[in-house]
Amino acid sequence: MVTTTKMLPGIFSSLNRSSTSGPAVKPVRHWHVSWITLWMWVVRVFSLALKLTKNRYFLVTSETAGVSRRVFSRVSCFSSPVHFANGETRYMSSEPKRLCTENMTVTKIGTHNGTFHCDEVLACFFLRQLPEYSDGEIIRTRDPAQLAECDIVVDVGGEFDPKRHRYDHHQRTFSDTFNSLCPEKPWLTKLSSAGLVYLHFGRRVLSQLTQLKENDRQLEVLYDKLYENFVEEVDAVDNGISQYDGEARYSISTTLSARVSHLNPRWNSTDQDTEEGFKKALKMVGEEFLDRLDFYKSSWLPAREVVEEAVKKRHQIDPSGEVLLFSQGGCPWKEHLFALEKELHVETPIKFVLYPDQNGQWRVQCVPAGLNTFQNRLSLPEEWRGVRDEALSELSGIKGCIFVHAGGFIGGNKTQEGAMEMARRTLQAAAQSPANGNS
């Protein structure tokens, strides 16, 4: 390019020479200078055009919720005049060039600023698990104009309208529960923003986190369990609903909602900025929910499958259908048993479960009358209680007996057959003397 430019004076100077075969040619000195100037600007513009093709990218990583975002840098260029042969002068824009990605809108999640609470923190965490909100910017404000620009708003705005993605519960007209919005569900606790978001998005959130299909029966079981044992507590605390009537004997100050509250600035702190505390709360709440989900998916749900199989095979263990067998050992079975009896329409309540203990011996355990009671549907015989080993075997007429607890809710035998016989004898005695049950 430089060589070509240097050749121009020689080329143009030849145009000034007089022709020997014709009339003198009028000098074109001004024409010569104008073309040189134009050529120089063409070279400059071409160089700038090359620079404009070299776009640089940089990566900005957001540590909130472990989400990485790619954004693009602006292209730098300078304002430069370009002169044309006709005397016209044009200027390149002094504004930095922007890539087309700037026209792509960032999803905005709106919630209130100031003191934060567990319900909106959990609601924001739920939303961040969904593809359409995973890169969403959380806008903490009470300004109606800013909230109006948000794609979804939780716990602020005085409006509950799922069609417009508005999920507040503070308005006087709001009294919805899970049951009122989904009559097939039993829970009657007034919903907070956490419960509202979970009700509308919870299945999708769990599907994203577990890879289970939304119509999978196991996912529906997890959906119910996590509301009942995680989200409902947050709803109740935020709405000021007591767990029971009357004065409590002691207070509980280590709930998730309490720990979120403690991340707010202290009333007498000189720094009242809540943003850092909100980020910590978002991380803490998310980690706790994921830990609970992992437990229910990897431990609680497999136990349900074991209990369900045992319930379906109960008549193979004993014709009465009142004894379950867990051949691979004990597992958390009580909660699952009560739920499955209703779900599978078990007519005769199950009375005993058999399982091997860690020493390879067998246990016969009574099914309680409910989850929160020490009463049994049918207790082991009163005369066996507190008796051990050979004395118990001689008394019961069953070989291999080890013990029966003084409370009558559990007993032991060296073999599965012996434990089974202890259950059968108890059933027979109850049939002859029903007063033995429910003790």
C-alpha positions in Angstrom: 0.0 0.0 0.0 2.9 2.4 0.9 4.7 1.6 -2.4 1.6 2.3 -4.4 1.2 5.6 -2.6 4.8 6.6 -3.4 4.2 5.9 -7.0 1.3 8.3 -7.3 3.3 11.6 -7.6 5.2 10.2 -10.6 2.0 9.0 -12.3 0.1 12.2 -11.7 3.1 14.4 -12.8 3.1 12.8 -16.2 -0.4 14.1 -16.7 1.0 17.7 -16.5 3.3 17.3 -19.4 2.4 19.0 -22.7 1.6 16.8 -25.6 4.0 17.2 -28.6 1.4 16.1 -31.1 -1.5 18.4 -30.0 -2.4 21.6 -28.3 -1.0 22.3 -24.9 -2.8 20.5 -22.0 -4.2 22.7 -19.3 -2.3 22.1 -16.0 -4.2 19.8 -13.6 -2.2 20.6 -10.4 -5.4 21.1 -8.3 -6.9 17.9 -9.7 -3.7 16.1 -8.8 -3.7 17.2 -5.2 -7.3 16.3 -4.7 -6.8 12.7 -5.9 -3.8 12.3 -3.6 -5.9 13.5 -0.6 -8.8 11.2 -1.6 -6.4 8.2 -1.9 -4.9 8.8 1.5 -8.4 8.9 3.1 -9.4 5.7 1.3 -6.3 4.0 2.8 -7.2 5.3 6.3 -10.9 4.3 6.0 -9.8 0.8 4.9 -7.5 0.5 7.9 -10.3 1.5 10.3 -12.6 -1.0 8.6 -10.2 -3.8 9.3 -10.1 -2.7 13.0 -13.8 -2.8 13.2 -13.9 -6.5 12.3 -11.8 -7.4 15.3 -14.4 -7.7 18.0 -13.3 -8.7 21.4 -15.2 -10.8 23.9 -14.9 -11.1 27.6 -16.5 -13.4 30.1 -18.2 -12.1 33.2 -18.9 -14.8 35.8 -21.7 -14.3 38.3 -21.1 -16.3 41.5 -24.8 -15.9 42.5 -26.5 -19.3 42.1 -23.4 -20.6 40.3 -24.5 -19.1 37.0 -22.0 -18.0 34.3 -23.0 -15.3 31.9 -21.3 -14.4 28.6 -21.4 -10.8 27.6 -19.7 -8.9 24.8 -17.5 -5.9 24.9 -18.0 -2.8 22.9 -15.9 -2.1 19.8 -13.8 1.0 20.1 -13.4 3.5 17.3 -12.6 7.1 17.0 -14.4 10.1 15.4 -12.6 10.8 12.1 -13.5 13.2 9.3 -13.5 11.8 5.7 -13.1 14.2 2.8 -14.6 13.4 -0.6 -13.6 14.8 -4.0 -16.7 16.8 -4.3 -15.7 18.8 -1.2 -18.2 17.0 1.1 -16.9 16.1 4.5 -18.5 13.3 6.6 -17.7 12.2 10.1 -17.6 8.7 11.5 -19.7 8.4 14.7 -17.9 9.1 17.9 -20.2 6.7 19.8 -18.7 3.2 20.4 -20.2 0.6 18.2 -22.4 -1.9 20.0 -22.9 -5.5 19.0 -26.5 -6.7 18.3 -26.6 -8.6 21.6 -27.2 -5.2 23.3 -30.7 -5.4 21.9 -31.4 -8.6 23.7 -33.3 -7.9 26.9 -32.1 -9.3 30.3 -34.8 -11.0 32.2 -35.7 -9.1 35.4 -36.9 -10.6 38.7 -38.5 -8.0 40.9 -38.7 -8.1 44.7 -38.7 -5.5 47.4 -35.6 -3.8 48.8 -34.8 -3.1 52.4 -35.1 -5.8 55.0 -35.4 -9.2 53.3 -37.2 -12.3 54.4 -36.9 -16.0 53.7 -40.0 -16.2 51.5 -38.8 -13.9 48.7 -35.2 -15.2 49.0 -36.5 -18.8 48.4 -38.9 -17.6 45.7 -35.9 -15.9 43.8 -33.9 -19.1 44.3 -36.7 -21.2 42.7 -36.9 -18.9 39.7 -33.2 -18.9 39.2 -33.4 -22.7 38.6 -35.5 -22.2 35.5 -33.9 -21.6 32.1 -35.9 -18.4 31.4 -34.8 -16.9 34.7 -31.4 -18.5 35.2 -29.6 -15.3 34.0 -32.2 -13.0 35.4 -31.2 -9.8 37.2 -32.8 -9.5 40.6 -34.2 -5.9 40.9 -34.8 -5.0 44.6 -37.1 -2.0 44.7 -40.5 -0.8 45.7 -40.7 1.7 42.8 -43.9 0.8 40.8 -42.3 2.1 37.6 -39.3 -0.2 38.0 -41.4 -3.2 39.0 -43.6 -2.7 35.9 -40.5 -3.3 33.8 -39.8 -6.6 35.5 -40.7 -9.9 33.8 -41.8 -11.4 37.1 -42.4 -9.8 40.6 -42.5 -11.6 43.9 -43.5 -10.4 47.4 -44.1 -6.8 46.4 -46.5 -4.8 44.3 -49.8 -5.7 46.0 -50.9 -8.0 43.2 -51.4 -11.8 42.6 -51.9 -12.5 38.9 -50.2 -15.6 37.6 -51.0 -14.7 34.0 -48.9 -11.5 34.4 -46.4 -13.3 36.7 -47.2 -11.2 39.8 -46.9 -13.1 43.0 -47.5 -10.9 46.1 -49.5 -12.0 49.1 -49.6 -8.8 51.3 -52.8 -7.3 49.9 -55.9 -7.4 52.1 -57.8 -9.5 49.6 -55.3 -12.3 49.5 -56.0 -15.4 51.6 -55.1 -18.3 49.2 -53.7 -21.6 50.3 -52.4 -24.5 48.4 -55.8 -26.2 48.9 -57.7 -23.2 47.6 -55.7 -23.0 44.4 -55.2 -26.7 44.0 -58.1 -28.5 45.6 -56.5 -31.9 45.3 -53.8 -30.8 47.7 -54.5 -30.8 51.5 -52.5 -27.8 52.9 -54.4 -25.0 54.4 -51.5 -22.6 55.3 -51.8 -19.2 53.8 -49.2 -18.9 51.0 -46.3 -16.5 51.0 -44.3 -15.6 47.8 -42.3 -18.8 48.3 -45.4 -20.9 48.3 -46.9 -19.1 45.4 -43.8 -19.5 43.2 -43.5 -23.1 44.3 -47.1 -23.9 43.5 -46.8 -22.5 40.0 -43.2 -23.4 39.1 -42.2 -26.1 41.7 -42.7 -29.1 39.4 -40.5 -27.5 36.7 -37.9 -26.5 39.3 -37.7 -30.1 40.6 -37.6 -31.5 37.0 -34.6 -29.2 36.3 -32.8 -30.3 39.4 -33.5 -34.0 39.3 -33.9 -34.7 35.5 -37.3 -36.4 36.3 -40.1 -35.8 33.9 -42.8 -33.4 35.1 -45.4 -36.2 34.8 -43.3 -38.7 36.7 -45.1 -40.1 39.7 -41.9 -39.8 41.8 -41.5 -36.1 41.0 -45.1 -35.5 42.2 -44.2 -37.3 45.4 -41.2 -35.1 45.9 -43.2 -32.0 45.0 -45.7 -32.8 47.8 -43.0 -33.8 50.3 -40.9 -30.7 49.8 -43.8 -28.4 50.2 -45.0 -30.1 53.4 -41.5 -30.4 54.9 -39.8 -27.3 53.7 -41.8 -24.6 51.9 -44.9 -24.7 54.1 -42.9 -23.7 57.2 -41.6 -20.6 55.3 -45.1 -19.7 54.3 -46.4 -20.0 57.9 -43.5 -18.1 59.5 -43.8 -15.2 57.0 -47.5 -15.0 57.5 -47.3 -15.1 61.3 -49.2 -18.4 61.6 -48.6 -20.2 64.9 -47.8 -23.9 64.7 -50.3 -24.7 67.5 -52.8 -22.9 69.8 -51.7 -21.9 73.3 -48.4 -20.7 74.7 -45.2 -22.5 73.7 -43.1 -24.1 76.4 -39.9 -23.0 74.6 -39.0 -21.0 71.5 -37.2 -22.3 68.3 -34.8 -19.7 67.0 -32.8 -21.7 64.4 -35.3 -22.1 61.7 -34.4 -21.2 58.1 -36.5 -18.1 58.3 -34.8 -17.0 61.5 -31.3 -17.5 60.0 -32.3 -15.5 56.9 -33.5 -12.7 59.2 -30.2 -12.6 61.1 -28.4 -11.7 57.8 -30.1 -8.3 57.8 -28.1 -5.4 59.1 -28.5 -4.8 62.9 -30.7 -2.0 63.8 -27.9 0.1 65.2 -25.3 -0.7 62.5 -24.0 2.3 60.6 -24.1 0.3 57.4 -27.7 -0.5 56.5 -27.0 -1.8 53.0 -29.0 -5.1 52.6 -27.6 -6.2 49.2 -24.7 -8.3 50.5 -26.9 -9.9 53.1 -29.5 -10.8 50.5 -26.8 -12.5 48.4 -25.7 -14.5 51.4 -29.3 -15.5 52.1 -29.9 -16.5 48.5 -26.8 -18.8 48.7 -27.7 -20.3 52.1 -31.4 -20.9 51.3 -30.5 -22.5 47.9 -27.9 -24.8 49.5 -30.3 -25.9 52.2 -33.1 -26.6 49.7 -30.8 -28.6 47.4 -29.5 -30.6 50.4 -33.1 -31.4 51.4 -34.0 -32.3 47.8 -31.0 -34.6 47.6 -32.0 -36.4 50.8 -35.6 -37.0 49.7 -34.5 -38.1 46.2 -31.6 -40.4 47.1 -32.8 -41.7 50.5 -36.4 -41.0 51.3 -37.8 -41.9 47.9 -36.0 -45.2 47.6 -37.4 -46.1 51.1 -40.9 -45.5 49.8 -40.3 -47.9 46.9 -39.2 -50.6 49.4 -42.3 -50.1 51.6 -44.6 -50.0 48.5 -43.2 -53.3 47.3 -43.6 -54.8 50.8 -47.2 -53.7 51.0 -48.0 -55.2 47.6 -46.5 -58.5 48.7 -47.8 -58.6 52.2 -50.2 -61.5 51.5 -47.3 -63.6 50.4 -45.7 -63.2 53.8 -48.8 -64.0 55.8 -52.4 -64.7 54.6 -53.7 -62.0 57.0 -52.0 -59.3 55.0 -51.1 -57.6 58.3 -47.4 -58.2 58.4 -44.7 -56.6 56.2 -41.3 -58.0 55.5 -38.2 -55.8 54.8 -35.7 -58.5 53.9 -32.8 -56.1 53.3 -33.0 -54.4 56.7 -34.9 -51.6 58.3 -35.6 -48.3 56.5 -37.7 -45.2 57.3 -41.1 -46.9 56.8 -43.7 -45.3 59.1 -44.5 -42.2 57.1 -44.6 -44.2 53.8 -46.8 -46.9 55.2 -49.5 -44.5 56.3 -49.5 -42.7 53.0 -49.4 -46.0 50.9 -52.2 -47.6 52.9 -54.5 -44.7 51.7 -53.1 -44.6 48.2 -53.3 -48.4 47.7 -56.7 -48.6 49.5 -55.5 -51.1 52.1 -58.6 -52.3 53.9 -57.1 -54.2 56.9 -54.5 -52.0 58.7 -51.0 -53.5 58.8 -50.0 -54.4 62.3 -46.3 -55.5 62.2 -43.1 -55.1 60.2 -40.2 -57.6 60.2 -36.6 -56.8 59.4 -33.1 -57.9 60.2 -31.0 -55.8 62.5 -27.3 -54.9 62.1 -26.3 -58.1 63.9 -28.2 -60.4 61.6 -31.0 -61.0 64.2 -34.6 -60.2 63.4 -37.0 -57.7 64.8 -40.7 -57.6 65.0 -42.0 -54.0 65.4 -45.5 -52.8 66.0 -47.1 -50.3 63.6 -48.1 -47.2 65.7 -51.6 -45.8 65.5 -50.1 -42.6 64.0 -46.9 -40.7 63.3 -46.9 -38.7 66.5 -48.1 -41.2 69.0 -46.6 -44.1 71.1 -49.8 -46.0 70.9 -49.7 -49.1 68.7 -52.3 -50.6 66.4 -51.6 -53.9 68.1 -48.9 -54.3 70.8 -47.0 -57.5 71.6 -48.7 -59.6 74.4 -48.5 -58.0 77.9 -47.1 -61.1 79.5 -44.1 -61.2 77.1 -43.0 -57.6 77.9 -39.8 -57.2 79.7 -39.0 -60.9 79.5 -35.8 -62.1 77.7 -34.0 -65.0 76.0 -34.8 -68.6 77.2 -37.4 -67.4 79.7 -39.2 -65.6 76.9 -38.9 -68.6 74.5 -40.3 -70.9 77.3 -43.1 -68.5 78.1 -44.2 -67.9 74.4 -43.4 -71.4 73.1 -41.3 -69.8 70.3 -37.7 -70.8 69.8 -34.9 -68.2 69.6 -36.6 -65.4 71.4 -34.3 -62.6 72.5 -36.5 -59.9 74.1 -39.8 -58.0 74.1 -39.5 -54.3 75.1 -41.4 -53.3 78.3 -43.5 -51.0 76.2 -44.6 -53.9 74.0 -43.8 -52.0 70.7 -40.8 -54.2 69.6 -39.4 -57.7 70.1 -36.4 -59.7 68.8 -35.7 -63.3 67.6 -32.7 -65.0 66.3 -34.4 -66.0 63.0 -36.9 -64.6 60.5 -39.2 -67.5 61.2 -39.1 -66.9 64.9 -40.0 -63.2 64.5 -42.8 -64.1 62.1 -44.2 -66.5 64.7 -44.2 -63.8 67.4 -46.3 -61.6 65.1 -48.7 -64.5 64.3 -49.2 -65.5 67.9 -50.0 -61.8 68.7 -52.5 -61.6 65.9 -54.2 -64.8 67.1 -54.4 -63.6 70.7 -55.9 -60.3 69.5 -58.5 -62.2 67.5 -59.5 -64.0 70.7 -59.2 -61.0 73.0 -59.4 -57.7 71.1 -58.7 -55.7 74.3 -55.0 -56.5 73.7 -54.8 -54.0 70.9 -54.3 -50.2 70.9 -52.0 -50.2 73.9 
